[in-house]
């Protein structure tokens, strides 16, 4: 708007030492060319849309021309204090919540298409071994891009809402009792860290809310064995009692898979059968349902290849039976579906990282996940104040710590 502006500044110099610019510290100037104001625009716009969109917003609002690579680097720099920000908040115990509310913890994973250098070692080797059969299109089972799993975690609270199995399976138009509603939701995500680290992070947040372990803790999972093992290990380490519940929607998917072994596609009888079996599972009869599925497949004399999904459903019910205590969950008013973490995976990962044609580097993807989590948690403003303080400390305070600068009398 005004053209190029040149600003002179006073430097304190000493032979053999780096110049010190005191005014830079007073103004908290960053080490790179772009100001903190520009970096904040980049952080919010790159988290919301593509890097190209962010460059356009910076150009429109400030007149500064940046390339997409520069925008990505600024986004990475903007997210650098994410872990420290939440680590300090862990020390600020939050005991003002309703004591009767249930603390719910959940975790899941979502794949992100990565550039080859950002893939995990095993995935990179598989990608190198793969060679397309055709030149112009992919054949069945072939992939256009390789993914790296981003681990997503959620902590939230619900006011208990007791229901019966009939309430859960009733048509939406006939439901009299609403399902529990989440509140005070907190999210985190990482494509760098593993599931154990993300599970530890959600336990940290849960302990911040309930430091004395006085409330009921519930972990909602989709049945992933590694995820269950990590939750159990973290609970033992912290000496906290936590009830693990497998998502009822995953159970229904297995039951529907078994149904198509017994009924023709589109047969209304399949719906009735699934309804009956799901009701029995919600009443705590998972073992009985598993046995009845196997018995039906045997009585119908289904060949092995046609009863695969029926056996798979029976195995799932038997293996997850310790986590299918739906009678207790419904009577206590706990949630039994993982809708919150599924929505978090879609919002934090898919909506931004699955832009058509996107191939991510590791640091850029990690930065965007962190920025989106901050915005979703409504912590971005407080984080930015913390980030600026940390930038002042890194760029200026540490440089002047052992320096003697003349002071005006």
C-alpha positions as CSV (number, residue, x, y, z in Angstrom):
1,X,0.0,0.0,0.0
2,X,2.8,2.4,0.9
3,X,5.7,0.7,-0.9
4,X,8.9,-0.6,0.7
5,X,9.7,0.7,4.2
6,X,13.2,0.9,5.6
7,X,13.8,1.2,9.3
8,X,17.1,2.0,10.9
9,X,18.0,0.5,14.3
10,X,20.7,0.7,16.9
11,X,23.1,-2.2,17.3
12,X,25.3,-2.9,20.3
13,X,28.6,-4.4,19.0
14,X,31.7,-6.0,20.4
15,X,34.6,-7.4,18.6
16,X,34.1,-11.1,18.0
17,X,30.5,-11.1,19.2
18,X,27.1,-11.1,17.5
19,X,25.4,-7.8,17.2
20,X,22.6,-7.2,19.7
21,X,19.5,-5.3,18.7
22,X,17.5,-4.3,21.8
23,X,14.6,-2.9,19.9
24,X,14.1,-6.3,18.2
25,X,13.5,-7.8,21.7
26,X,11.1,-5.0,22.7
27,X,9.1,-5.5,19.5
28,X,9.5,-9.3,19.7
29,X,10.5,-9.4,16.0
30,X,10.7,-13.0,14.6
31,X,13.8,-14.4,13.1
32,X,12.3,-14.8,9.6
33,X,11.1,-12.1,7.3
34,X,7.3,-12.6,7.9
35,X,6.0,-10.9,11.0
36,X,4.1,-12.7,13.8
37,X,0.9,-11.1,12.4
38,X,1.5,-12.7,9.1
39,X,2.3,-16.0,10.8
40,X,-1.0,-15.9,12.6
41,X,-2.9,-15.4,9.4
42,X,-1.0,-18.3,7.9
43,X,-1.7,-20.5,10.9
44,X,-5.5,-19.9,10.8
45,X,-5.9,-20.0,7.0
46,X,-3.6,-23.0,6.3
47,X,-5.5,-24.9,9.0
48,X,-8.8,-24.1,7.3
49,X,-7.9,-24.6,3.7
50,X,-5.1,-25.4,1.3
51,X,-1.7,-23.7,1.4
52,X,-2.5,-22.1,-1.8
53,X,-5.6,-20.6,-0.2
54,X,-3.4,-19.3,2.7
55,X,-1.0,-17.6,0.2
56,X,-4.0,-15.8,-1.4
57,X,-5.3,-14.6,2.0
58,X,-1.9,-13.3,3.0
59,X,-1.5,-11.5,-0.3
60,X,-5.0,-10.0,0.0
61,X,-4.8,-8.9,3.6
62,X,-1.1,-7.8,3.8
63,X,0.2,-7.4,0.3
64,X,3.0,-9.8,1.1
65,X,3.8,-12.4,-1.6
66,X,4.7,-15.8,-0.2
67,X,5.1,-19.2,-1.9
68,X,3.4,-22.3,-0.8
69,X,6.6,-23.7,0.6
70,X,7.1,-20.6,2.7
71,X,3.5,-20.8,4.0
72,X,4.1,-24.4,5.0
73,X,7.3,-23.5,6.9
74,X,5.5,-20.7,8.7
75,X,2.7,-23.1,9.7
76,X,5.2,-25.5,11.1
77,X,6.8,-22.7,13.0
78,X,3.4,-21.6,14.3
79,X,2.7,-25.0,15.8
80,X,6.1,-25.5,17.5
81,X,4.8,-24.9,21.0
82,X,1.8,-27.2,20.9
83,X,3.1,-29.8,23.3
84,X,4.6,-27.3,25.8
85,X,1.3,-25.3,25.8
86,X,-0.7,-28.3,26.8
87,X,2.0,-29.7,29.1
88,X,1.8,-26.5,31.2
89,X,-2.0,-26.7,31.2
90,X,-1.8,-30.2,32.7
91,X,-0.4,-28.6,35.8
92,X,-3.5,-26.3,36.1
93,X,-5.9,-28.8,37.6
94,X,-9.5,-28.4,36.5
95,X,-11.8,-29.4,39.4
96,X,-14.7,-27.1,38.6
97,X,-16.6,-29.7,36.6
98,X,-19.8,-31.5,37.6
99,X,-18.7,-34.5,39.8
100,X,-21.5,-36.7,38.5
101,X,-20.5,-36.2,34.9
102,X,-18.8,-39.2,33.2
103,X,-15.3,-38.7,31.7
104,X,-15.1,-40.4,28.3
105,X,-11.8,-41.1,26.5
106,X,-11.6,-42.3,23.0
107,X,-8.9,-42.8,20.3
108,X,-8.9,-43.8,16.7
109,X,-6.7,-43.6,13.6
110,X,-7.1,-42.1,10.1
111,X,-4.8,-42.4,7.1
112,X,-3.1,-39.5,5.4
113,X,-1.6,-39.8,1.9
114,X,2.1,-38.9,2.3
115,X,5.0,-38.2,0.1
116,X,7.3,-41.2,-0.2
117,X,10.0,-39.8,2.2
118,X,7.4,-39.3,4.9
119,X,6.1,-42.9,5.0
120,X,6.9,-45.3,7.7
121,X,9.6,-47.8,6.8
122,X,7.3,-50.8,6.2
123,X,4.9,-48.8,4.1
124,X,7.7,-47.3,2.1
125,X,9.1,-50.8,1.3
126,X,5.6,-52.0,0.2
127,X,5.2,-49.0,-2.1
128,X,8.6,-49.6,-3.7
129,X,7.8,-53.3,-4.3
130,X,4.4,-52.4,-5.9
131,X,4.3,-52.0,-9.7
132,X,1.0,-51.2,-11.6
133,X,-0.2,-53.8,-14.1
134,X,-1.6,-51.3,-16.4
135,X,-0.3,-47.9,-17.6
136,X,-3.5,-45.9,-17.8
137,X,-5.5,-47.0,-14.8
138,X,-5.2,-48.9,-11.5
139,X,-6.2,-52.6,-11.3
140,X,-8.2,-54.1,-8.4
141,X,-6.3,-53.8,-5.1
142,X,-3.7,-51.3,-6.4
143,X,-3.3,-47.9,-4.7
144,X,-2.6,-44.5,-6.1
145,X,-1.0,-43.2,-2.9
146,X,0.4,-44.7,0.3
147,X,-0.9,-43.5,3.7
148,X,0.5,-43.0,7.2
149,X,-1.9,-43.3,10.1
150,X,-2.7,-40.2,12.1
151,X,-3.7,-41.0,15.7
152,X,-6.6,-39.0,17.0
153,X,-7.6,-38.7,20.7
154,X,-10.7,-37.2,22.4
155,X,-11.7,-36.5,25.9
156,X,-15.2,-35.2,26.8
157,X,-17.9,-35.3,29.4
158,X,-21.5,-36.5,29.4
159,X,-24.3,-36.2,31.9
160,X,-25.5,-39.8,32.4
161,X,-28.6,-40.7,30.5
162,X,-29.9,-44.2,31.4
163,X,-31.6,-46.1,28.5
164,X,-32.9,-49.6,27.7
165,X,-31.9,-51.7,24.7
166,X,-35.3,-50.9,23.2
167,X,-34.5,-47.2,23.5
168,X,-31.3,-47.7,21.6
169,X,-32.8,-49.7,18.7
170,X,-36.1,-47.8,18.4
171,X,-36.6,-45.8,15.2
172,X,-35.6,-42.2,15.5
173,X,-39.2,-41.0,15.3
174,X,-40.1,-43.2,18.2
175,X,-37.2,-42.6,20.6
176,X,-38.4,-41.1,23.9
177,X,-35.0,-40.8,25.6
178,X,-32.1,-38.9,24.0
179,X,-28.6,-40.4,23.9
180,X,-25.9,-38.8,26.1
181,X,-24.6,-35.5,24.7
182,X,-20.9,-34.7,24.7
183,X,-19.7,-31.4,26.3
184,X,-16.3,-29.8,27.1
185,X,-14.7,-31.8,24.2
186,X,-10.9,-31.7,23.8
187,X,-9.1,-33.2,20.8
188,X,-5.5,-34.0,19.9
189,X,-3.9,-35.7,16.8
190,X,-0.5,-36.6,15.6
191,X,0.9,-38.3,12.5
192,X,4.4,-38.4,14.0
193,X,3.7,-40.0,17.4
194,X,2.3,-43.5,17.9
195,X,-0.9,-44.7,19.5
196,X,0.7,-45.1,22.9
197,X,1.7,-41.4,23.0
198,X,-1.8,-40.2,22.0
199,X,-3.4,-42.4,24.6
200,X,-1.1,-41.0,27.2
201,X,-2.1,-37.5,26.1
202,X,-5.8,-38.1,26.6
203,X,-5.1,-39.7,30.0
204,X,-3.2,-36.5,30.9
205,X,-6.2,-34.3,30.0
206,X,-8.6,-36.6,31.8
207,X,-6.4,-36.4,35.0
208,X,-6.3,-32.7,34.7
209,X,-10.1,-32.7,34.9
210,X,-10.2,-35.4,37.6
211,X,-6.9,-35.5,39.5
212,X,-8.2,-37.6,42.3
213,X,-9.9,-40.2,40.1
214,X,-13.3,-39.6,41.8
215,X,-15.4,-39.7,38.7
216,X,-16.4,-42.5,36.4
217,X,-14.0,-43.0,33.5
218,X,-15.2,-44.8,30.3
219,X,-13.1,-45.6,27.3
220,X,-15.0,-46.0,24.0
221,X,-13.1,-48.1,21.4
222,X,-13.8,-49.7,18.0
223,X,-12.4,-53.1,19.0
224,X,-8.7,-52.5,17.9
225,X,-6.7,-54.8,20.2
226,X,-3.6,-52.6,20.3
227,X,-5.7,-49.6,21.3
228,X,-7.3,-51.6,24.1
229,X,-3.9,-52.8,25.3
230,X,-2.6,-49.3,25.4
231,X,-5.6,-48.0,27.4
232,X,-5.2,-50.8,29.9
233,X,-1.5,-50.2,30.3
234,X,-2.0,-46.5,30.8
235,X,-4.8,-47.1,33.3
236,X,-2.6,-49.5,35.3
237,X,0.3,-47.1,35.3
238,X,-1.9,-44.3,36.7
239,X,-3.9,-46.5,39.0
240,X,-7.2,-45.4,37.6
241,X,-10.3,-47.6,37.1
242,X,-11.7,-47.3,33.6
243,X,-14.5,-49.2,31.9
244,X,-13.8,-50.1,28.3
245,X,-16.8,-50.3,26.0
246,X,-16.7,-51.4,22.3
247,X,-18.7,-49.3,19.9
248,X,-22.1,-50.8,19.2
249,X,-22.1,-49.6,15.6
250,X,-19.1,-51.9,14.9
251,X,-21.1,-54.8,16.4
252,X,-24.0,-54.0,14.1
253,X,-21.7,-54.0,11.1
254,X,-20.6,-57.5,12.0
255,X,-24.2,-58.7,12.5
256,X,-25.2,-57.3,9.1
257,X,-22.2,-59.1,7.5
258,X,-23.4,-62.3,9.0
259,X,-27.0,-61.6,7.9
260,X,-26.0,-61.6,4.2
261,X,-24.7,-65.2,4.7
262,X,-28.3,-66.3,5.5
263,X,-30.6,-64.0,3.5
264,X,-30.8,-62.7,0.0
265,X,-29.7,-59.1,-0.6
266,X,-32.6,-56.7,0.2
267,X,-34.6,-59.4,2.1
268,X,-36.6,-57.6,4.9
269,X,-36.2,-60.7,7.0
270,X,-32.5,-59.8,7.3
271,X,-33.4,-56.6,9.1
272,X,-35.6,-58.4,11.5
273,X,-32.9,-60.9,12.2
274,X,-30.3,-58.3,12.8
275,X,-32.7,-56.4,15.1
276,X,-33.3,-59.5,17.2
277,X,-29.6,-60.3,17.5
278,X,-28.6,-56.7,18.3
279,X,-31.2,-56.6,21.0
280,X,-29.8,-59.8,22.6
281,X,-26.3,-58.4,22.5
282,X,-27.5,-55.2,24.2
283,X,-29.1,-57.4,26.9
284,X,-25.7,-58.9,27.6
285,X,-26.1,-62.2,25.6
286,X,-23.1,-61.8,23.2
287,X,-22.0,-65.4,23.8
288,X,-25.4,-66.8,23.0
289,X,-25.7,-64.7,19.9
290,X,-22.3,-66.0,18.7
291,X,-23.3,-69.6,19.2
292,X,-26.7,-69.1,17.4
293,X,-24.9,-67.6,14.4
294,X,-22.5,-70.5,14.1
295,X,-25.4,-73.0,14.6
296,X,-27.5,-71.4,11.9
297,X,-24.6,-71.5,9.4
298,X,-24.1,-75.2,10.2
299,X,-27.8,-76.1,10.0
300,X,-28.0,-74.4,6.6
301,X,-25.0,-76.4,5.5
302,X,-23.2,-73.3,4.2
303,X,-19.9,-74.1,2.4
304,X,-16.9,-72.5,4.1
305,X,-16.5,-69.7,1.6
306,X,-20.1,-68.6,2.2
307,X,-20.1,-68.6,6.0
308,X,-16.9,-66.6,6.4
309,X,-18.6,-63.4,7.6
310,X,-20.9,-65.4,9.9
311,X,-17.8,-67.0,11.6
312,X,-16.1,-63.6,11.7
313,X,-19.1,-62.1,13.5
314,X,-19.2,-64.9,16.0
315,X,-15.5,-64.7,16.7
316,X,-15.8,-60.9,17.1
317,X,-18.6,-61.3,19.7
318,X,-16.7,-63.9,21.6
319,X,-13.3,-62.1,21.6
320,X,-14.8,-58.7,22.6
321,X,-17.3,-60.1,25.1
322,X,-15.4,-58.5,28.1
323,X,-16.1,-55.1,26.5
324,X,-19.7,-55.7,25.5
325,X,-21.2,-55.1,29.0
326,X,-24.0,-53.0,27.5
327,X,-26.5,-53.6,30.3
328,X,-24.2,-51.8,32.8
329,X,-23.4,-49.1,30.3
330,X,-27.1,-48.4,29.5
331,X,-28.2,-48.6,33.1
332,X,-25.4,-46.2,34.1
333,X,-26.2,-43.8,31.3
334,X,-22.9,-44.1,29.5
335,X,-22.4,-43.6,25.7
336,X,-22.0,-46.8,23.7
337,X,-21.1,-45.4,20.3
338,X,-17.9,-43.8,19.1
339,X,-19.5,-41.0,17.2
340,X,-17.4,-38.3,18.8
341,X,-14.0,-39.8,17.8
342,X,-15.3,-40.7,14.3
343,X,-16.4,-37.1,13.9
344,X,-13.0,-35.9,15.2
345,X,-11.2,-38.1,12.6
346,X,-13.4,-36.6,9.9
347,X,-13.0,-33.0,11.0
348,X,-9.3,-33.0,12.0
349,X,-8.0,-35.2,9.3
350,X,-10.2,-36.0,6.4
351,X,-11.8,-32.6,5.8
352,X,-8.4,-30.9,5.5
353,X,-5.8,-33.6,4.7
354,X,-7.9,-35.4,2.0
355,X,-8.0,-32.5,-0.4
356,X,-7.8,-34.0,-3.9
357,X,-4.2,-34.6,-5.1
358,X,-2.6,-33.6,-1.7
359,X,0.6,-35.4,-0.8
360,X,1.9,-34.5,2.6
361,X,5.3,-34.1,4.1
362,X,5.6,-35.2,7.7
363,X,6.3,-31.9,9.4
364,X,3.6,-30.0,7.4
365,X,1.0,-32.6,8.1
366,X,1.8,-32.6,11.9
367,X,1.6,-28.8,12.1
368,X,-1.8,-28.7,10.4
369,X,-3.2,-31.4,12.7
370,X,-2.0,-29.5,15.7
371,X,-3.4,-26.1,14.5
372,X,-6.8,-27.7,13.7
373,X,-6.9,-29.3,17.2
374,X,-6.1,-25.9,18.8
375,X,-8.9,-24.3,16.9
376,X,-11.4,-27.1,17.6
377,X,-10.5,-26.9,21.3
378,X,-11.1,-23.1,21.2
379,X,-7.6,-22.7,22.6
380,X,-6.0,-20.9,19.6
381,X,-6.1,-17.4,21.1
382,X,-4.6,-18.4,24.4
383,X,-2.1,-20.6,22.6
384,X,-1.0,-17.7,20.4
385,X,-0.3,-15.5,23.4
386,X,1.8,-18.4,24.9
387,X,3.6,-18.9,21.5
388,X,4.6,-15.2,21.3
389,X,6.0,-15.3,24.8
390,X,8.0,-18.4,23.9
391,X,9.2,-16.8,20.7
392,X,10.5,-13.8,22.7
393,X,12.3,-16.1,25.1
394,X,13.9,-18.1,22.3
395,X,14.8,-15.3,19.9
396,X,15.7,-12.5,22.4
397,X,15.8,-13.3,26.1
398,X,18.3,-16.1,25.7
399,X,20.6,-14.0,23.5
400,X,20.7,-11.2,26.1
401,X,20.9,-13.4,29.2
402,X,24.7,-13.1,29.5
403,X,25.2,-9.8,27.7
404,X,26.0,-6.4,29.3
405,X,24.0,-3.7,27.6
406,X,24.4,0.0,28.7
407,X,21.3,1.4,30.2
408,X,20.3,5.0,29.9
409,X,20.8,6.9,33.2
